[in-house]
């Protein structure tokens, strides 16, 4: 997998006592990391589908063009 230059946020060590601010920060960090990974996955899948569909169209054009001659 190529390096996209994205830097993931580090997950902080939880405190011994429950702290709502820390909990919110922790959830936000995890949500951001999941969003980033999801966006990268979608971009990779879109690229793969686009490349394969272009290849299929080229193949179809070449076979249809050869059949008419």
N, C-alpha and C positions, 0 to 999 in steps of 0.2 A: 504494500500500500504506500502510495507516495505521501510525502510530508506536505500537508496543505498549509502549514504555517499557523494553524490554530493552536492556541495554548489553553489547556483545560484548567479550570480553577481547582485548587487543592481543597479537599474536604478537611474541615477543621476537626480537632479532637474535641469530643463533647465534654462539657464541664460535669462535675460530680452532681451538682444540683440543677434542676430544670430551670432554664432561663428562656423566656419566650423570645427575646431578641436573638439569642444564639440559635434557637430552634428555627426561627424564620430565616436567618442567614444560611443555616444548613440546608433547609428545603430549597431556598433560592439557588444555591450552588449546584445542588443535584439537578434541579429543573433546567438550569442553563446548560449543564453538561449533556443532559439527554436531548435538549433541543439542538445543540450543536452536532451531536452524533447523528441525530435523525436527519438534519439538513444535509450533512455530508453523505449519508447513505442514500437519500433521495437524489442528490446531485449525481452520484455515481451510477445509480440505477437509470436515471434519465439519459445519461451519456451512453450507457450500454445499449439501451433500447433504441436510441437515435442512431448509433453506429450500426446496429444490426438491421434496422429498417432501411437505412441507406444502402447497405450491402444487398438486401433483398430486392430493393427497387432496381439497382444496377443489374442484378442477375436477371430479373424479369425483363428489363429493357433489352438486354443482350439476347435472351432467348426468343423474345417476340420479334426482334429485328432480324434474327437469323432465320426464323421460320417464314418470313414474308419474302425472302429472296429466292 
